[in-house]
Amino acid sequence: MESLRSRYRLAVSATSLERLPSVRSLESIDSEALIGPEEQKKIISEKHSQWELEKNESLKVILEEQKRKLQEAVEEERQKQEKIRQEIIENMQKEYESSIEKMKARFTAEKQVSFNEAINKLAKEKDAVIEDLRMENSSLQENVSSICKYLETRSVSVYNYEALTVSDSALLSSRKELQLECFLEKIREDLGPYLKFKPSVEKLVSSSSDTQQIVESLKKKLQKKEKEFEELTAKFATLYKSGTGEDRSCDDCKNKISILTCNVGDLILLCYEERNENFKVFHFGNFVHFLHQDSLQALNLKIPPESSEKWALGIVANKEFCITKKTTNRYKLVLGTKFYRVKVQPWNRDRVLFQSISRSRQTGSTYFISKNTPLQTLSSDDGDGARGSGSMSTSAI
């Protein structure tokens, strides 16, 4: 704009210089001075009007020229700015597309890394769970085998079987049938010599009449043994029916070992788990149940236990839900494992035996007690004790 203004000033000054009176005009003026005043005024007015017309035309030409130059300059400047703007837009578009591509690549890489980490974590957790389940399965199998070996070395009486049988009906039926079959097998062994001797007796009857008295006596003994066998079979069938029917008393239910539930008041079997270095409830369920440390003294147990103290019986007095929040804990469990801790009271076997004998005398039932020693008696200072209500609380181990 300054350049345009300077050009305009130069053009105006040049035009004014051109319009100044020259020497010839001065001479004409001098020559015309001899003319009269009226004619001079007329000439001056004509000159003045002519000069005004020329001045207006020249100004109009100059303005149009300056306007054209200004328009050209403005158009040139506009095109230049438009070109610069287009270049800036193109550069910004390229930078934007480049940043978008970089962000996409980084997001894809981070997503792939996160996916790989999640897959690895799930694989590790799956392997850990499989390993824990495998170890728990092996430990349960060891516990079952040890219990079976112990039960095989003992000749348990019918009452102890009724007092310590499992609460599950299917397992109870199989145990009852096994017990009945063993007893019938024993009676068959007792009657075996007489049954084997029966063909020889018939031969003696047919061959000689002198042995008739011996045959008659043997037949009577055989009939007597068969009658005793039928009576014992009927009694065992009645006992089996009463043990599996719906009319069992509440006290009998409470004196049966529970392996499917671990609620307050249940009779449970505790086994020492070497992997966890603690006593664990023999239980088939979703969560592991460990013995509370406060119940060790009441059950006369120690950690690690002696060779004769690796299992015990007790009644659940209280249970609490726990979650491991430390990698190193007393139960040797994985971080985040959910389990229960149970407080157990001693099971007074003598008291239960006395109650059962009293009931059997009142109802007239007959129990056959074996000569061998039953399961170990757990020491108890306070009998059954008060069965407190189970309180559920969450604690961190």
C-alpha positions in Angstrom: 0.0 0.0 0.0 2.9 2.4 0.7 4.3 1.8 -2.7 1.0 2.5 -4.3 0.7 5.8 -2.4 4.2 6.9 -3.5 3.4 6.1 -7.1 0.3 8.2 -6.8 2.1 11.2 -5.4 4.7 11.0 -8.2 2.0 10.9 -10.9 0.2 13.9 -9.4 3.4 16.0 -9.1 4.3 15.1 -12.7 0.9 16.2 -13.9 1.1 19.5 -12.0 4.5 20.2 -13.5 3.2 19.6 -17.0 0.3 22.0 -16.4 2.6 24.9 -15.3 2.6 27.8 -17.9 5.6 27.6 -20.2 7.6 30.5 -21.7 5.6 30.5 -24.8 2.4 30.8 -22.9 4.0 33.6 -20.9 4.9 35.3 -24.1 1.4 34.8 -25.4 0.2 36.3 -22.2 2.5 39.3 -22.7 1.3 39.6 -26.2 -2.2 39.3 -25.0 -1.6 42.0 -22.4 -2.2 44.5 -25.1 -5.7 43.1 -25.4 -8.5 44.7 -23.5 -9.5 43.6 -20.0 -12.8 42.0 -21.1 -11.1 39.9 -23.6 -8.5 38.9 -21.2 -11.0 37.8 -18.6 -12.8 35.8 -21.3 -9.5 34.1 -22.3 -8.6 33.4 -18.7 -12.0 31.8 -18.0 -11.7 29.6 -21.1 -8.2 28.6 -20.1 -9.3 27.9 -16.6 -12.2 25.7 -17.7 -9.9 23.9 -20.1 -7.4 23.3 -17.4 -10.1 22.0 -15.1 -11.3 19.6 -17.7 -7.8 18.3 -18.4 -7.2 18.1 -14.7 -10.3 16.0 -14.2 -9.5 13.7 -17.1 -6.0 13.2 -15.9 -7.1 12.5 -12.3 -9.7 10.1 -13.7 -7.0 8.3 -15.7 -4.6 8.2 -12.8 -7.3 6.9 -10.4 -8.3 4.2 -12.9 -4.7 3.2 -13.4 -4.1 3.1 -9.6 -7.3 1.1 -9.2 -6.2 -1.4 -11.8 -2.8 -1.7 -10.2 -4.3 -2.1 -6.8 -6.7 -4.8 -8.0 -3.8 -6.6 -9.7 -1.8 -6.4 -6.5 -4.7 -7.5 -4.4 -5.4 -10.4 -6.7 -1.7 -11.4 -6.8 -1.6 -11.2 -3.0 -4.8 -13.2 -2.7 -3.5 -15.9 -5.0 -0.3 -16.0 -3.1 -2.1 -16.3 0.3 -4.4 -19.0 -1.2 -1.4 -20.9 -2.4 0.2 -20.7 1.0 -3.1 -21.7 2.7 -3.4 -24.7 0.4 0.2 -25.8 1.2 -0.5 -25.5 4.9 -3.7 -27.5 4.6 -1.9 -30.2 2.7 1.0 -30.3 5.2 -1.5 -30.5 8.1 -3.4 -33.3 6.3 -0.3 -35.3 5.8 0.8 -34.8 9.4 -2.7 -35.8 10.6 -2.7 -39.0 8.5 0.8 -39.8 9.6 -0.1 -39.4 13.3 -3.3 -41.5 12.8 -1.2 -44.3 11.2 1.3 -44.1 14.0 -1.5 -44.2 16.7 -3.1 -47.2 14.9 0.1 -49.1 14.8 0.9 -48.3 18.4 -2.6 -49.3 19.5 -2.4 -52.5 17.5 0.9 -53.3 19.1 -0.3 -52.6 22.6 -3.5 -54.6 22.0 -1.4 -57.5 20.8 0.9 -57.3 23.8 -2.1 -57.1 26.2 -3.7 -60.1 24.5 -0.5 -62.1 24.8 -0.1 -61.2 28.4 -3.7 -62.2 29.1 -3.3 -65.5 27.3 0.0 -66.2 29.2 -1.7 -65.3 32.5 -4.7 -67.5 31.8 -2.4 -70.4 30.8 -0.4 -70.1 34.0 -3.5 -69.9 36.1 -5.0 -72.9 34.3 -1.7 -74.9 34.9 -1.7 -73.8 38.6 -5.4 -74.9 39.0 -4.8 -78.2 37.3 -1.7 -78.8 39.4 -3.6 -78.0 42.6 -6.5 -80.2 41.6 -4.1 -83.0 40.8 -2.3 -82.7 44.1 -5.6 -82.4 45.9 -6.9 -85.5 44.1 -3.7 -87.5 45.0 -4.0 -86.3 48.6 -7.7 -87.4 48.7 -6.8 -90.7 47.3 -4.1 -91.2 49.9 -6.5 -90.3 52.6 -9.2 -92.7 51.3 -6.6 -95.5 50.9 -5.3 -94.9 54.5 -8.8 -94.9 55.9 -9.7 -98.0 54.0 -6.6 -99.8 55.2 -7.4 -98.7 58.7 -11.0 -100.0 58.4 -9.8 -103.2 56.9 -7.5 -103.9 59.9 -10.4 -103.4 62.3 -13.5 -105.5 62.9 -16.0 -102.8 63.4 -19.2 -103.7 65.3 -22.7 -103.0 64.0 -23.2 -100.2 66.5 -20.0 -98.5 65.6 -20.9 -98.8 62.0 -24.3 -97.2 62.7 -22.6 -94.4 64.7 -19.8 -93.8 62.2 -21.5 -94.4 58.9 -21.6 -91.8 56.2 -24.6 -89.6 55.8 -24.9 -90.1 52.1 -27.7 -92.7 51.4 -25.9 -94.3 48.4 -22.7 -94.9 50.4 -24.7 -96.0 53.4 -26.5 -98.6 51.3 -23.2 -100.0 49.8 -21.6 -100.2 53.3 -24.7 -101.9 54.7 -24.7 -104.4 51.9 -21.0 -105.1 52.3 -21.4 -105.6 56.1 -24.4 -107.9 55.6 -22.5 -109.9 52.9 -19.5 -110.3 55.2 -21.7 -111.5 58.0 -23.5 -114.0 55.7 -20.2 -115.2 54.4 -19.0 -115.9 57.9 -22.1 -117.9 58.7 -21.7 -119.9 55.5 -18.1 -120.7 56.6 -19.5 -121.9 59.9 -22.1 -124.0 58.2 -19.7 -125.2 55.5 -18.6 -128.5 57.2 -22.2 -129.5 57.8 -23.3 -128.7 54.2 -20.3 -130.6 52.9 -21.2 -133.5 55.2 -24.8 -133.7 54.0 -24.1 -135.9 50.8 -22.0 -138.3 52.9 -24.9 -138.5 55.4 -27.3 -139.5 52.6 -24.9 -142.1 51.4 -24.6 -143.5 54.9 -28.4 -143.7 55.2 -28.7 -145.7 52.0 -25.7 -148.0 52.8 -26.2 -148.8 56.4 -29.0 -148.8 58.9 -26.6 -148.8 61.9 -25.8 -145.1 61.4 -29.4 -144.0 61.4 -29.1 -142.3 64.8 -26.0 -140.4 63.7 -27.8 -139.2 60.6 -30.8 -138.0 62.6 -28.7 -136.0 65.0 -26.7 -134.4 62.2 -29.9 -133.5 60.4 -31.2 -131.9 63.5 -28.0 -129.9 64.0 -28.2 -128.8 60.3 -31.8 -127.7 60.6 -30.9 -125.8 63.8 -28.0 -124.0 62.0 -30.2 -123.2 59.0 -32.9 -121.8 61.3 -30.3 -119.6 63.1 -29.0 -118.5 59.7 -32.5 -117.4 58.6 -33.1 -115.5 61.9 -29.8 -113.7 61.7 -30.6 -112.8 58.0 -34.0 -111.4 59.0 -32.5 -109.4 61.8 -29.8 -107.9 59.6 -32.4 -107.1 57.0 -34.5 -105.3 59.6 -31.4 -103.4 60.9 -30.5 -102.4 57.3 -34.0 -101.2 56.6 -34.1 -99.1 59.8 -30.7 -97.7 59.0 -31.6 -96.5 55.6 -35.3 -95.6 56.1 -36.8 -92.2 56.7 -37.7 -93.0 60.3 -34.1 -92.6 61.7 -33.9 -90.5 64.7 -32.1 -87.2 64.8 -29.5 -88.4 67.2 -28.5 -91.3 64.8 -28.1 -88.7 62.0 -25.9 -86.5 64.1 -23.6 -89.5 64.9 -22.8 -90.2 61.2 -19.7 -88.8 59.5 -20.6 -86.2 56.9 -18.5 -86.0 53.8 -20.9 -84.0 51.6 -21.6 -81.1 54.0 -19.6 -79.4 56.7 -22.2 -77.4 58.6 -22.5 -76.6 62.3 -23.4 -79.7 64.2 -22.0 -82.2 61.6 -19.7 -85.0 62.6 -16.6 -84.8 60.5 -13.4 -86.7 59.9 -10.1 -84.7 60.1 -7.0 -85.9 58.3 -3.5 -84.4 58.3 -2.5 -83.0 55.0 1.3 -83.0 54.6 1.2 -80.7 51.5 -0.6 -78.0 53.5 0.9 -78.9 56.8 -2.5 -78.7 58.5 -5.5 -80.8 59.4 -8.1 -80.8 56.6 -11.7 -82.0 56.7 -12.4 -85.1 54.6 -15.0 -83.5 52.5 -16.3 -83.5 48.9 -17.3 -80.0 48.1 -16.5 -76.8 46.3 -14.2 -75.4 49.0 -11.4 -76.8 51.2 -12.1 -76.8 55.0 -9.1 -76.5 57.4 -9.1 -77.0 61.1 -8.8 -73.8 63.1 -5.7 -73.5 65.2 -7.7 -72.9 68.4 -9.2 -76.4 68.2 -5.9 -78.3 68.2 -5.6 -78.3 72.0 -9.2 -79.4 72.5 -8.7 -82.4 70.1 -5.2 -83.3 71.6 -3.6 -82.7 68.2 -0.2 -81.3 67.2 1.4 -79.9 64.1 3.3 -81.8 62.8 1.3 -84.7 64.4 2.6 -88.0 65.7 2.2 -91.2 63.8 -1.0 -92.1 65.8 -2.6 -88.6 65.6 -3.0 -88.2 61.8 -6.8 -88.3 62.0 -9.5 -87.4 64.4 -13.3 -87.1 64.7 -15.1 -84.0 65.9 -18.3 -81.9 65.7 -18.3 -78.6 63.8 -18.9 -75.7 66.3 -18.2 -72.8 64.0 -17.0 -72.0 60.5 -15.7 -68.9 58.8 -15.0 -68.0 55.1 -11.4 -66.9 54.2 -9.5 -65.7 51.2 -5.7 -65.8 50.9 -4.3 -62.3 50.4 -0.6 -63.2 50.8 1.6 -65.5 48.7 3.1 -67.0 51.8 0.5 -68.3 54.2 0.2 -71.0 56.9 -1.9 -73.3 54.6 0.5 -73.2 51.6 -2.3 -72.0 49.3 -2.2 -70.0 46.1 -2.9 -66.3 46.3 -6.7 -65.6 46.1 -7.8 -69.1 47.1 -11.1 -69.3 48.9 -11.6 -71.8 51.8 -13.2 -72.3 55.2 -11.7 -72.5 58.7 -13.8 -74.6 61.1 -13.7 -74.8 64.9 -14.3 -78.3 66.1 -15.4 -79.8 69.4 -14.4 -83.3 70.5 -16.8 -86.2 69.8 -17.7 -88.1 72.9 -17.9 -91.7 71.7 -18.7 -93.1 75.2 -21.7 -90.9 75.7 -23.1 -91.8 72.2 -22.5 -95.5 72.9 -24.4 -95.2 76.2 -27.3 -93.4 74.5 -27.4 -96.0 71.7 -27.4 -98.9 74.2 -30.2 -97.3 76.2 -32.3 -96.8 73.0 -31.6 -100.4 72.0 -32.8 -101.7 75.3 -36.0 -99.6 75.1 -36.9 -100.7 71.5 -35.7 -104.3 72.0 -33.2 -104.1 69.2 -30.2 -106.5 69.2 -26.7 -105.3 68.4 -23.8 -107.6 67.8 -20.6 -106.2 69.2 -17.4 -107.6 67.7 -14.5 -108.7 70.0 -12.0 -106.5 68.3 -11.4 -102.9 69.5 -13.3 -100.3 67.5 -12.0 -97.0 66.2 -9.8 -94.9 68.4 -11.5 -93.0 71.2 -10.9 -89.3 71.1 -10.2 -87.6 74.4 -12.8 -85.1 75.6 -13.0 -83.0 78.6 -16.4 -81.4 78.1 -18.4 -84.1 76.2 -20.4 -82.9 73.2 -20.2 -79.3 74.4 -22.5 -76.5 73.4 -23.0 -76.3 69.7 -22.8 -72.7 68.9 -24.4 -71.1 65.9 -22.1 -70.8 62.9 -21.0 -67.3 62.1 -19.8 -66.4 58.6 -17.0 -63.9 58.5 -14.3 -63.0 56.0 -10.7 -62.9 57.1 -7.4 -62.6 55.3 -4.7 -65.2 55.9 
